[in-house]
Amino acid sequence: GNSVTQMEGPVTLSEEAFLTINCTYTATGYPSLFWYVQYPGEGLQLLLKATKADDKGSNKGFEATYRKETTSFHLEKGSVQVSDSAVYFCALSPNTGNQFYFGTGTSLTVIP
Amino acid sequence: DGGITQSPKYLFRKEGQNVTLSCEQNLNHDAMYWYRQDPGQGLRLIYYSQIVNDFQKGDIAEGYSVSREKKESFPLTVTSAQKNPTAFYLCATGDSSYTSPLHFGNGTRLTVT
């Protein structure tokens, strides 16, 4: 079946620290992978995506590489800011069917 | 301005009443989805629709109903049969390609007392 596992939160970091949020997946076939961000009281916004193995998605200083051999799509940022405080969701879209599968989300708080 | 509009942002109802949440899109996407989000939890799929006049149950469809009479609209009715309706409801759309992301509205927070 299809599923996404994210590291448990919450995560608290100081400003300018390095961020890693782990995401691993199980999928039938060759999925596309996504990271979304959710700010309080809002919907999810697409942060980045990768549609095939070894692709790197990047946006606003965040990066994630689609690793087929380890079935992972870890989110990284070299220097976080207070404005990065939000909940981050990893998601996959299998190449069969029409559903998306989301992780449980990881809450990030960045302190000045 | 293309996007997804969910209304209202906040909704309050008494127990035993049905309530309908609105979702309208002008992205010309074929697929529309309803998710439920509870505090500290991920997203759970309620219903989805890939084409007008057709929809499928998701993981937690009991106590909910939907319609898809127009491509642009996918309203969700929370019925009195839903045991714990208080939650944050998110509508999303997609173009049915697995490489394309879902686009989300800003959600409706429903409180039932």
gemmi code that builds the backbone of each chain (N, CA, C; Angstrom):
import gemmi

chains = {
    "A": [
        ("GLY", (0.817, -1.194, 0.000), (0.000, 0.000, 0.000), (0.853, 1.246, 0.000)),
        ("ASN", (0.179, 2.380, 0.114), (0.846, 3.686, 0.102), (0.750, 4.334, 1.475)),
        ("SER", (1.858, 4.868, 1.953), (1.851, 5.563, 3.233), (3.072, 6.471, 3.343)),
        ("VAL", (2.966, 7.439, 4.247), (4.056, 8.388, 4.501), (4.294, 8.446, 6.007)),
        ("THR", (5.541, 8.393, 6.397), (5.916, 8.488, 7.808), (6.840, 9.674, 8.000)),
        ("GLN", (6.445, 10.567, 8.886), (7.256, 11.747, 9.196), (7.799, 11.660, 10.602)),
        ("MET", (8.903, 12.351, 10.838), (9.440, 12.387, 12.186), (8.454, 13.099, 13.107)),
        ("GLU", (8.435, 12.648, 14.347), (7.538, 13.227, 15.329), (8.014, 14.625, 15.696)),
        ("GLY", (7.059, 15.487, 15.990), (7.417, 16.797, 16.499), (7.044, 16.900, 17.960)),
        ("PRO", (6.974, 18.106, 18.481), (7.383, 19.333, 17.805), (8.900, 19.495, 17.790)),
        ("VAL", (9.358, 20.297, 16.842), (10.768, 20.615, 16.709), (10.943, 22.088, 17.061)),
        ("THR", (11.899, 22.373, 17.932), (12.207, 23.752, 18.309), (13.663, 24.027, 17.984)),
        ("LEU", (13.915, 25.078, 17.214), (15.269, 25.441, 16.816), (15.508, 26.924, 17.058)),
        ("SER", (16.761, 27.262, 17.240), (17.139, 28.673, 17.300), (17.308, 29.203, 15.883)),
        ("GLU", (17.085, 30.497, 15.747), (17.255, 31.131, 14.436), (18.648, 30.833, 13.907)),
        ("GLU", (18.729, 30.595, 12.592), (19.960, 30.288, 11.853), (20.439, 28.860, 12.051)),
        ("ALA", (19.719, 28.036, 12.774), (20.093, 26.627, 12.918), (19.757, 25.863, 11.650)),
        ("PHE", (20.349, 24.676, 11.526), (20.097, 23.786, 10.394), (18.870, 22.926, 10.700)),
        ("LEU", (18.002, 22.779, 9.686), (16.772, 22.022, 9.859), (16.792, 20.757, 9.019)),
        ("THR", (16.399, 19.658, 9.621), (16.072, 18.425, 8.882), (14.774, 17.877, 9.437)),
        ("ILE", (13.833, 17.605, 8.562), (12.612, 16.894, 8.935), (12.568, 15.630, 8.076)),
        ("ASN", (12.595, 14.489, 8.745), (12.658, 13.224, 8.017), (11.295, 12.794, 7.488)),
        ("CYS", (11.313, 12.221, 6.297), (10.112, 11.682, 5.681), (10.493, 10.420, 4.923)),
        ("THR", (9.826, 9.322, 5.212), (9.999, 8.104, 4.441), (8.645, 7.655, 3.929)),
        ("TYR", (8.651, 6.890, 2.872), (7.387, 6.525, 2.246), (7.379, 5.057, 1.841)),
        ("THR", (6.173, 4.559, 1.685), (5.918, 3.251, 1.084), (4.957, 3.483, -0.065)),
        ("ALA", (5.292, 2.950, -1.220), (4.432, 3.201, -2.372), (4.495, 2.039, -3.357)),
        ("THR", (3.385, 1.851, -4.018), (3.359, 0.929, -5.154), (3.652, 1.763, -6.397)),
        ("GLY", (4.594, 1.334, -7.191), (4.926, 2.086, -8.388), (5.885, 3.226, -8.110)),
        ("TYR", (5.742, 4.296, -8.869), (6.699, 5.413, -8.829), (5.960, 6.711, -8.513)),
        ("PRO", (5.900, 7.061, -7.242), (5.092, 8.217, -6.861), (5.803, 9.535, -7.121)),
        ("SER", (5.035, 10.608, -7.059), (5.572, 11.954, -6.909), (5.551, 12.285, -5.426)),
        ("LEU", (6.486, 13.120, -5.002), (6.617, 13.464, -3.587), (6.544, 14.970, -3.407)),
        ("PHE", (5.949, 15.382, -2.295), (5.691, 16.806, -2.053), (5.968, 17.147, -0.596)),
        ("TRP", (6.350, 18.398, -0.370), (6.331, 18.994, 0.960), (5.387, 20.181, 0.922)),
        ("TYR", (4.513, 20.217, 1.942), (3.596, 21.327, 2.115), (3.894, 22.013, 3.448)),
        ("VAL", (3.518, 23.296, 3.540), (3.647, 24.043, 4.787), (2.283, 24.619, 5.152)),
        ("GLN", (1.970, 24.588, 6.446), (0.698, 25.132, 6.929), (0.964, 26.106, 8.062)),
        ("TYR", (0.540, 27.356, 7.864), (0.610, 28.364, 8.921), (-0.689, 28.342, 9.708)),
        ("PRO", (-0.665, 28.805, 10.952), (-1.850, 28.699, 11.821), (-3.115, 29.250, 11.174)),
        ("GLY", (-4.168, 28.449, 11.200), (-5.470, 28.887, 10.707), (-5.593, 28.944, 9.201)),
        ("GLU", (-4.612, 28.412, 8.486), (-4.645, 28.476, 7.023), (-4.633, 27.082, 6.411)),
        ("GLY", (-4.813, 27.041, 5.098), (-4.692, 25.791, 4.378), (-3.240, 25.444, 4.125)),
        ("LEU", (-3.024, 24.326, 3.432), (-1.668, 23.906, 3.111), (-1.194, 24.605, 1.843)),
        ("GLN", (0.091, 24.981, 1.858), (0.700, 25.574, 0.671), (1.816, 24.659, 0.187)),
        ("LEU", (1.905, 24.480, -1.106), (2.983, 23.676, -1.653), (4.316, 24.364, -1.395)),
        ("LEU", (5.269, 23.631, -0.855), (6.610, 24.163, -0.621), (7.556, 23.727, -1.742)),
        ("LEU", (7.556, 22.433, -2.036), (8.401, 21.925, -3.117), (7.915, 20.534, -3.514)),
        ("LYS", (8.423, 20.065, -4.660), (8.020, 18.744, -5.115), (9.150, 18.088, -5.892)),
        ("ALA", (9.049, 16.765, -6.061), (9.960, 16.005, -6.917), (9.157, 14.862, -7.526)),
        ("THR", (9.322, 14.656, -8.812), (8.456, 13.705, -9.492), (9.155, 12.429, -9.934)),
        ("LYS", (10.490, 12.355, -9.784), (11.171, 11.104, -10.116), (12.438, 10.981, -9.278)),
        ("ALA", (12.939, 9.770, -9.234), (14.102, 9.467, -8.402), (15.274, 10.390, -8.735)),
        ("ASP", (15.958, 10.828, -7.660), (17.141, 11.697, -7.715), (16.805, 13.150, -8.025)),
        ("ASP", (15.549, 13.471, -8.277), (15.143, 14.876, -8.428), (15.329, 15.591, -7.101)),
        ("LYS", (15.740, 16.858, -7.179), (15.792, 17.690, -5.985), (14.786, 18.813, -6.149)),
        ("GLY", (13.871, 18.923, -5.206), (12.959, 20.056, -5.183), (13.524, 21.127, -4.271)),
        ("SER", (13.328, 22.392, -4.635), (13.843, 23.467, -3.796), (12.954, 24.693, -3.914)),
        ("ASN", (12.885, 25.446, -2.804), (12.064, 26.658, -2.781), (12.347, 27.387, -1.472)),
        ("LYS", (12.557, 28.675, -1.539), (12.726, 29.536, -0.354), (13.816, 29.015, 0.578)),
        ("GLY", (14.841, 28.406, 0.061), (15.938, 27.907, 0.876), (15.737, 26.490, 1.369)),
        ("PHE", (14.554, 25.922, 1.179), (14.275, 24.538, 1.545), (14.637, 23.619, 0.374)),
        ("GLU", (15.125, 22.420, 0.714), (15.450, 21.430, -0.310), (15.023, 20.046, 0.160)),
        ("ALA", (14.740, 19.178, -0.817), (14.489, 17.766, -0.517), (14.830, 16.963, -1.755)),
        ("THR", (15.483, 15.824, -1.557), (15.894, 14.979, -2.678), (15.143, 13.661, -2.624)),
        ("TYR", (14.601, 13.261, -3.728), (13.824, 12.022, -3.891), (14.815, 10.867, -3.961)),
        ("ARG", (14.892, 10.093, -2.871), (15.816, 8.962, -2.788), (15.044, 7.665, -2.879)),
        ("LYS", (15.116, 7.023, -4.030), (14.354, 5.786, -4.225), (14.974, 4.640, -3.431)),
        ("GLU", (16.308, 4.629, -3.326), (16.966, 3.505, -2.669), (16.661, 3.447, -1.169)),
        ("THR", (16.424, 4.614, -0.576), (16.084, 4.655, 0.851), (14.616, 5.044, 1.076)),
        ("THR", (13.862, 5.155, 0.023), (12.450, 5.602, 0.050), (12.267, 6.777, 0.994)),
        ("SER", (13.060, 7.832, 0.748), (13.026, 8.989, 1.629), (12.921, 10.280, 0.844)),
        ("PHE", (12.485, 11.330, 1.556), (12.338, 12.659, 0.948), (12.471, 13.669, 2.082)),
        ("HIS", (13.630, 13.717, 2.687), (13.866, 14.543, 3.870), (13.942, 16.021, 3.501)),
        ("LEU", (13.312, 16.852, 4.323), (13.306, 18.294, 4.097), (14.460, 18.933, 4.865)),
        ("GLU", (15.204, 19.825, 4.202), (16.346, 20.485, 4.840), (16.337, 21.976, 4.537)),
        ("LYS", (16.873, 22.723, 5.507), (17.135, 24.149, 5.283), (18.367, 24.511, 6.076)),
        ("GLY", (19.241, 25.249, 5.454), (20.531, 25.525, 6.078), (20.470, 26.503, 7.234)),
        ("SER", (19.529, 27.440, 7.188), (19.477, 28.483, 8.214), (18.023, 28.930, 8.367)),
        ("VAL", (17.378, 28.455, 9.428), (15.945, 28.755, 9.579), (15.738, 30.149, 10.169)),
        ("GLN", (14.582, 30.695, 9.867), (14.171, 31.998, 10.377), (12.901, 31.850, 11.215)),
        ("VAL", (12.619, 32.848, 12.021), (11.410, 32.816, 12.848), (10.173, 32.627, 11.974)),
        ("SER", (10.185, 33.215, 10.797), (9.047, 33.133, 9.877), (8.837, 31.727, 9.307)),
        ("ASP", (9.767, 30.815, 9.529), (9.610, 29.424, 9.074), (8.783, 28.598, 10.065)),
        ("SER", (8.435, 29.171, 11.185), (7.621, 28.462, 12.174), (6.273, 28.114, 11.570)),
        ("ALA", (5.972, 26.820, 11.516), (4.760, 26.331, 10.843), (4.708, 24.814, 11.035)),
        ("VAL", (3.694, 24.216, 10.437), (3.619, 22.744, 10.401), (3.943, 22.293, 8.986)),
        ("TYR", (4.798, 21.285, 8.873), (5.254, 20.794, 7.573), (4.724, 19.382, 7.338)),
        ("PHE", (4.173, 19.178, 6.148), (3.593, 17.883, 5.785), (4.319, 17.316, 4.569)),
        ("CYS", (4.682, 16.058, 4.667), (5.210, 15.310, 3.536), (4.037, 14.549, 2.898)),
        ("ALA", (4.032, 14.443, 1.578), (2.914, 13.785, 0.898), (3.406, 13.061, -0.337)),
        ("LEU", (2.666, 12.031, -0.707), (2.972, 11.341, -1.954), (1.736, 11.171, -2.798)),
        ("SER", (1.942, 11.138, -4.095), (0.890, 10.888, -5.062), (1.355, 9.717, -5.916)),
        ("PRO", (0.709, 8.557, -5.771), (1.147, 7.395, -6.549), (0.816, 7.565, -8.025)),
        ("ASN", (1.546, 6.866, -8.872), (1.282, 6.984, -10.304), (0.104, 6.114, -10.735)),
        ("THR", (-0.555, 5.499, -9.759), (-1.805, 4.786, -10.018), (-2.841, 5.307, -9.033)),
        ("GLY", (-4.063, 5.554, -9.507), (-5.087, 6.080, -8.606), (-5.046, 7.591, -8.530)),
        ("ASN", (-5.920, 8.156, -7.740), (-6.059, 9.610, -7.691), (-6.032, 10.172, -6.286)),
        ("GLN", (-5.487, 9.443, -5.362), (-5.440, 9.937, -4.006), (-4.043, 10.414, -3.650)),
        ("PHE", (-4.017, 11.334, -2.698), (-2.770, 11.776, -2.086), (-2.688, 11.152, -0.694)),
        ("TYR", (-1.456, 10.910, -0.243), (-1.248, 10.350, 1.082), (-0.336, 11.298, 1.840)),
        ("PHE", (-0.795, 11.709, 3.026), (-0.078, 12.720, 3.810), (0.515, 12.104, 5.070)),
        ("GLY", (1.670, 12.617, 5.476), (2.191, 12.319, 6.795), (1.392, 13.079, 7.846)),
        ("THR", (1.712, 12.845, 9.097), (0.938, 13.449, 10.191), (1.350, 14.882, 10.492)),
        ("GLY", (2.380, 15.360, 9.829), (2.811, 16.737, 10.028), (3.853, 16.867, 11.139)),
        ("THR", (4.760, 17.819, 10.967), (5.791, 18.112, 11.967), (5.746, 19.599, 12.268)),
        ("SER", (5.497, 19.920, 13.531), (5.424, 21.317, 13.940), (6.825, 21.850, 14.216)),
        ("LEU", (7.150, 22.976, 13.604), (8.448, 23.618, 13.779), (8.252, 24.980, 14.426)),
        ("THR", (8.981, 25.229, 15.491), (9.024, 26.554, 16.109), (10.464, 27.039, 16.087)),
        ("VAL", (10.677, 28.236, 15.552), (12.005, 28.833, 15.505), (12.023, 30.012, 16.461)),
        ("ILE", (12.954, 29.994, 17.397), (13.029, 31.055, 18.401), (14.200, 31.995, 18.101)),
        ("PRO", (13.980, 33.291, 18.352), (15.035, 34.275, 18.022), (16.280, 34.089, 18.905)),
    ],
    "B": [
        ("ASP", (-8.243, 36.342, -10.329), (-7.259, 35.712, -9.458), (-7.674, 34.273, -9.214)),
        ("GLY", (-6.881, 33.320, -9.690), (-7.255, 31.926, -9.568), (-7.110, 31.424, -8.156)),
        ("GLY", (-8.032, 30.543, -7.750), (-7.889, 29.998, -6.427), (-9.078, 29.187, -5.982)),
        ("ILE", (-9.057, 28.845, -4.711), (-10.101, 28.045, -4.079), (-10.678, 28.862, -2.938)),
        ("THR", (-11.984, 28.990, -2.920), (-12.649, 29.771, -1.887), (-13.480, 28.855, -1.021)),
        ("GLN", (-13.174, 28.843, 0.261), (-13.985, 28.117, 1.230), (-14.714, 29.133, 2.089)),
        ("SER", (-15.981, 28.886, 2.274), (-16.737, 29.798, 3.126), (-17.759, 29.028, 3.946)),
        ("PRO", (-18.082, 29.552, 5.142), (-17.397, 30.647, 5.815), (-16.091, 30.176, 6.440)),
        ("LYS", (-15.325, 31.091, 7.007), (-14.075, 30.709, 7.659), (-14.352, 30.052, 9.015)),
        ("TYR", (-15.353, 30.590, 9.709), (-15.770, 30.016, 10.999), (-17.262, 29.717, 10.929)),
        ("LEU", (-17.661, 28.576, 11.499), (-19.061, 28.164, 11.466), (-19.403, 27.534, 12.806)),
        ("PHE", (-20.523, 27.968, 13.352), (-20.966, 27.448, 14.636), (-22.357, 26.853, 14.468)),
        ("ARG", (-22.556, 25.664, 15.004), (-23.858, 24.998, 14.900), (-24.182, 24.278, 16.198)),
        ("LYS", (-25.463, 24.084, 16.393), (-25.919, 23.294, 17.525), (-25.924, 21.818, 17.122)),
        ("GLU", (-25.700, 20.988, 18.103), (-25.744, 19.546, 17.866), (-27.102, 19.154, 17.292)),
        ("GLY", (-27.086, 18.224, 16.333), (-28.336, 17.759, 15.736), (-28.713, 18.480, 14.458)),
        ("GLN", (-27.990, 19.553, 14.128), (-28.276, 20.299, 12.904), (-27.311, 19.880, 11.809)),
        ("ASN", (-27.825, 19.797, 10.582), (-26.944, 19.615, 9.438), (-26.335, 20.962, 9.065)),
        ("VAL", (-25.137, 20.930, 8.499), (-24.497, 22.164, 8.065), (-23.727, 21.893, 6.777)),
        ("THR", (-23.741, 22.871, 5.867), (-23.066, 22.707, 4.582), (-21.905, 23.680, 4.467)),
        ("LEU", (-20.747, 23.141, 4.103), (-19.547, 23.937, 3.900), (-19.349, 24.111, 2.395)),
        ("SER", (-19.008, 25.329, 2.024), (-18.883, 25.649, 0.605), (-17.430, 25.563, 0.151)),
        ("CYS", (-17.238, 25.078, -1.081), (-15.925, 25.085, -1.721), (-16.122, 25.394, -3.198)),
        ("GLU", (-15.523, 26.494, -3.643), (-15.620, 26.931, -5.035), (-14.209, 27.132, -5.584)),
        ("GLN", (-14.005, 26.700, -6.833), (-12.681, 26.866, -7.434), (-12.797, 27.443, -8.849)),
        ("ASN", (-11.800, 28.242, -9.219), (-11.748, 28.758, -10.587), (-10.426, 28.380, -11.247)),
        ("LEU", (-9.868, 27.255, -10.817), (-8.613, 26.762, -11.386), (-8.853, 25.810, -12.558)),
        ("ASN", (-10.119, 25.521, -12.838), (-10.485, 24.592, -13.910), (-9.933, 23.178, -13.663)),
        ("HIS", (-9.818, 22.813, -12.385), (-9.342, 21.479, -12.051), (-10.494, 20.484, -12.058)),
        ("ASP", (-10.180, 19.268, -12.536), (-11.210, 18.235, -12.570), (-11.487, 17.645, -11.189)),
        ("ALA", (-10.438, 17.424, -10.419), (-10.575, 16.701, -9.158), (-10.728, 17.660, -7.977)),
        ("MET", (-11.612, 17.297, -7.059), (-11.803, 18.071, -5.825), (-11.881, 17.112, -4.650)),
        ("TYR", (-11.404, 17.578, -3.500), (-11.252, 16.727, -2.323), (-11.723, 17.476, -1.081)),
        ("TRP", (-12.218, 16.717, -0.105), (-12.467, 17.243, 1.229), (-11.657, 16.454, 2.248)),
        ("TYR", (-10.937, 17.211, 3.091), (-10.155, 16.624, 4.166), (-10.628, 17.189, 5.498)),
        ("ARG", (-10.442, 16.381, 6.515), (-10.700, 16.821, 7.890), (-9.366, 16.844, 8.628)),
        ("GLN", (-9.160, 17.893, 9.429), (-7.936, 18.001, 10.220), (-8.315, 18.263, 11.670)),
        ("ASP", (-7.842, 17.423, 12.558), (-8.043, 17.596, 13.990), (-6.727, 18.056, 14.612)),
        ("PRO", (-6.801, 18.752, 15.753), (-5.582, 19.328, 16.357), (-4.464, 18.314, 16.496)),
        ("GLY", (-3.290, 18.682, 16.004), (-2.129, 17.832, 16.147), (-2.145, 16.592, 15.287)),
        ("GLN", (-3.119, 16.515, 14.378), (-3.215, 15.320, 13.537), (-3.038, 15.693, 12.074)),
        ("GLY", (-2.849, 14.682, 11.283), (-2.713, 14.885, 9.853), (-4.058, 15.074, 9.190)),
        ("LEU", (-4.052, 14.934, 7.878), (-5.267, 15.111, 7.099), (-5.930, 13.758, 6.854)),
        ("ARG", (-7.247, 13.729, 7.004), (-7.993, 12.513, 6.701), (-9.000, 12.811, 5.599)),
        ("LEU", (-9.009, 11.947, 4.584), (-9.831, 12.160, 3.403), (-11.277, 11.769, 3.682)),
        ("ILE", (-12.198, 12.697, 3.363), (-13.619, 12.448, 3.589), (-14.267, 11.954, 2.291)),
        ("TYR", (-14.200, 12.762, 1.247), (-14.744, 12.436, -0.071), (-13.857, 13.059, -1.131)),
        ("TYR", (-13.896, 12.492, -2.331), (-13.258, 13.138, -3.456), (-14.079, 12.897, -4.722)),
        ("SER", (-13.848, 13.773, -5.682), (-14.583, 13.723, -6.940), (-13.612, 14.008, -8.077)),
        ("GLN", (-13.661, 13.170, -9.092), (-12.765, 13.361, -10.238), (-13.483, 13.955, -11.438)),
        ("ILE", (-14.823, 13.986, -11.361), (-15.585, 14.473, -12.495), (-16.964, 14.881, -12.004)),
        ("VAL", (-17.596, 15.759, -12.724), (-18.938, 16.213, -12.355), (-19.884, 15.015, -12.258)),
        ("ASN", (-20.753, 15.071, -11.247), (-21.776, 14.054, -11.000), (-21.214, 12.704, -10.578)),
        ("ASP", (-19.977, 12.692, -10.123), (-19.383, 11.453, -9.618), (-18.480, 11.767, -8.445)),
        ("PHE", (-18.531, 10.936, -7.393), (-17.658, 11.138, -6.246), (-17.477, 9.801, -5.524)),
        ("GLN", (-16.390, 9.720, -4.749), (-16.058, 8.488, -4.041), (-15.830, 8.778, -2.571)),
        ("LYS", (-16.136, 7.802, -1.743), (-15.883, 7.919, -0.312), (-14.395, 7.816, -0.038)),
        ("GLY", (-13.965, 8.597, 0.937), (-12.618, 8.479, 1.437), (-12.592, 7.603, 2.674)),
        ("ASP", (-11.636, 7.882, 3.548), (-11.435, 7.030, 4.723), (-12.457, 7.253, 5.832)),
        ("ILE", (-13.052, 8.443, 5.873), (-13.939, 8.769, 7.000), (-15.241, 9.399, 6.500)),
        ("ALA", (-15.917, 8.763, 5.545), (-17.097, 9.354, 4.916), (-18.355, 9.298, 5.780)),
        ("GLU", (-18.380, 8.451, 6.784), (-19.607, 8.289, 7.563), (-20.012, 9.590, 8.232)),
        ("GLY", (-21.288, 9.972, 8.040), (-21.798, 11.195, 8.639), (-21.624, 12.429, 7.767)),
        ("TYR", (-21.088, 12.236, 6.577), (-20.877, 13.336, 5.625), (-21.554, 13.007, 4.299)),
        ("SER", (-21.902, 14.061, 3.543), (-22.380, 13.853, 2.182), (-21.865, 14.987, 1.306)),
        ("VAL", (-21.773, 14.727, 0.000), (-21.276, 15.720, -0.950), (-22.126, 15.687, -2.211)),
        ("SER", (-21.936, 16.700, -3.041), (-22.502, 16.714, -4.383), (-21.495, 17.370, -5.303)),
        ("ARG", (-21.595, 17.055, -6.593), (-20.711, 17.682, -7.587), (-21.541, 17.932, -8.841)),
        ("GLU", (-22.360, 18.964, -8.758), (-23.256, 19.304, -9.871), (-22.575, 20.206, -10.888)),
        ("LYS", (-21.547, 20.912, -10.450), (-20.785, 21.789, -11.333), (-19.302, 21.520, -11.122)),
        ("LYS", (-18.516, 21.750, -12.143), (-17.070, 21.525, -12.021), (-16.471, 22.415, -10.956)),
        ("GLU", (-17.036, 23.635, -10.805), (-16.432, 24.611, -9.919), (-16.753, 24.406, -8.441)),
        ("SER", (-17.738, 23.575, -8.134), (-18.278, 23.551, -6.782), (-18.355, 22.135, -6.215)),
        ("PHE", (-18.009, 21.997, -4.941), (-18.014, 20.682, -4.302), (-18.407, 20.871, -2.829)),
        ("PRO", (-19.664, 21.147, -2.534), (-20.078, 21.397, -1.151), (-20.104, 20.126, -0.314)),
        ("LEU", (-19.775, 20.306, 0.956), (-19.756, 19.205, 1.923), (-20.822, 19.450, 2.978)),
        ("THR", (-21.694, 18.480, 3.199), (-22.689, 18.566, 4.263), (-22.274, 17.669, 5.418)),
        ("VAL", (-22.188, 18.274, 6.584), (-21.912, 17.536, 7.805), (-23.262, 17.244, 8.448)),
        ("THR", (-23.634, 15.994, 8.509), (-24.970, 15.650, 9.003), (-24.952, 15.406, 10.508)),
        ("SER", (-26.127, 15.297, 11.067), (-26.245, 15.048, 12.510), (-25.742, 13.650, 12.874)),
        ("ALA", (-25.522, 12.799, 11.871), (-25.010, 11.453, 12.129), (-23.504, 11.438, 12.404)),
        ("GLN", (-22.832, 12.551, 12.121), (-21.385, 12.622, 12.368), (-21.192, 12.849, 13.864)),
        ("LYS", (-20.521, 11.926, 14.526), (-20.459, 11.940, 15.989), (-19.579, 13.049, 16.558)),
        ("ASN", (-18.524, 13.368, 15.891), (-17.591, 14.387, 16.395), (-17.292, 15.391, 15.274)),
        ("PRO", (-18.213, 16.268, 14.949), (-18.051, 17.115, 13.773), (-17.121, 18.306, 13.961)),
        ("THR", (-16.820, 18.671, 15.192), (-15.962, 19.836, 15.416), (-14.566, 19.557, 14.895)),
        ("ALA", (-14.130, 20.350, 13.913), (-12.832, 20.121, 13.268), (-12.563, 21.250, 12.281)),
        ("PHE", (-11.399, 21.203, 11.679), (-10.993, 22.116, 10.616), (-11.130, 21.354, 9.302)),
        ("TYR", (-11.909, 21.919, 8.368), (-12.192, 21.228, 7.112), (-11.485, 21.934, 5.959)),
        ("LEU", (-10.778, 21.151, 5.171), (-9.997, 21.682, 4.062), (-10.487, 21.109, 2.746)),
        ("CYS", (-10.675, 21.995, 1.788), (-11.027, 21.607, 0.430), (-9.770, 21.727, -0.439)),
        ("ALA", (-9.593, 20.815, -1.358), (-8.428, 20.854, -2.247), (-8.853, 20.499, -3.662)),
        ("THR", (-8.063, 20.949, -4.623), (-8.314, 20.608, -6.016), (-7.030, 20.135, -6.677)),
        ("GLY", (-7.182, 19.380, -7.762), (-6.029, 18.912, -8.522), (-6.414, 18.663, -9.964)),
        ("ASP", (-5.409, 18.587, -10.824), (-5.700, 18.399, -12.247), (-5.633, 16.940, -12.664)),
        ("SER", (-5.644, 16.036, -11.694), (-5.697, 14.591, -11.919), (-4.401, 13.994, -12.451)),
        ("SER", (-3.340, 14.799, -12.528), (-2.033, 14.238, -12.881), (-1.276, 13.940, -11.606)),
        ("TYR", (-0.651, 12.772, -11.517), (0.005, 12.409, -10.261), (1.261, 13.239, -10.007)),
        ("THR", (1.745, 13.941, -11.028), (2.926, 14.786, -10.822), (2.555, 16.204, -10.397)),
        ("SER", (1.270, 16.511, -10.404), (0.832, 17.859, -10.039), (0.371, 17.887, -8.594)),
        ("PRO", (0.648, 18.980, -7.895), (0.255, 19.053, -6.485), (-1.226, 19.335, -6.326)),
        ("LEU", (-1.730, 19.064, -5.127), (-3.044, 19.558, -4.756), (-2.916, 21.025, -4.349)),
        ("HIS", (-4.001, 21.771, -4.611), (-4.099, 23.154, -4.179), (-5.179, 23.218, -3.110)),
        ("PHE", (-4.913, 23.927, -2.029), (-5.825, 23.950, -0.891), (-6.478, 25.305, -0.707)),
        ("GLY", (-7.728, 25.276, -0.215), (-8.365, 26.476, 0.279), (-7.875, 26.789, 1.680)),
        ("ASN", (-8.395, 27.880, 2.250), (-7.941, 28.303, 3.575), (-8.732, 27.688, 4.712)),
        ("GLY", (-9.645, 26.809, 4.393), (-10.291, 26.022, 5.432), (-11.503, 26.670, 6.070)),
        ("THR", (-12.340, 25.825, 6.648), (-13.478, 26.254, 7.470), (-13.364, 25.556, 8.814)),
        ("ARG", (-13.408, 26.370, 9.869), (-13.372, 25.780, 11.215), (-14.806, 25.640, 11.699)),
        ("LEU", (-15.259, 24.425, 11.886), (-16.616, 24.139, 12.331), (-16.601, 23.780, 13.806)),
        ("THR", (-17.459, 24.445, 14.550), (-17.627, 24.141, 15.975), (-19.082, 23.772, 16.218)),
        ("VAL", (-19.289, 22.601, 16.763), (-20.642, 22.132, 17.078), (-20.761, 21.951, 18.582)),
        ("THR", (-21.784, 22.595, 19.154), (-21.939, 22.519, 20.618), (-23.310, 21.965, 20.995)),
    ],
}
model = gemmi.Model(1)
for chain_id, residues in chains.items():
    chain = gemmi.Chain(chain_id)
    for i, (resn, *xyz) in enumerate(residues, 1):
        res = gemmi.Residue()
        res.name, res.seqid = resn, gemmi.SeqId(i, " ")
        for name, pos in zip(("N", "CA", "C"), xyz):
            atom = gemmi.Atom()
            atom.name, atom.element = name, gemmi.Element(name[0])
            atom.pos, atom.b_iso = gemmi.Position(*pos), 0.0
            res.add_atom(atom)
        chain.add_residue(res)
    model.add_chain(chain)
structure = gemmi.Structure()
structure.add_model(model)
structure.setup_entities()
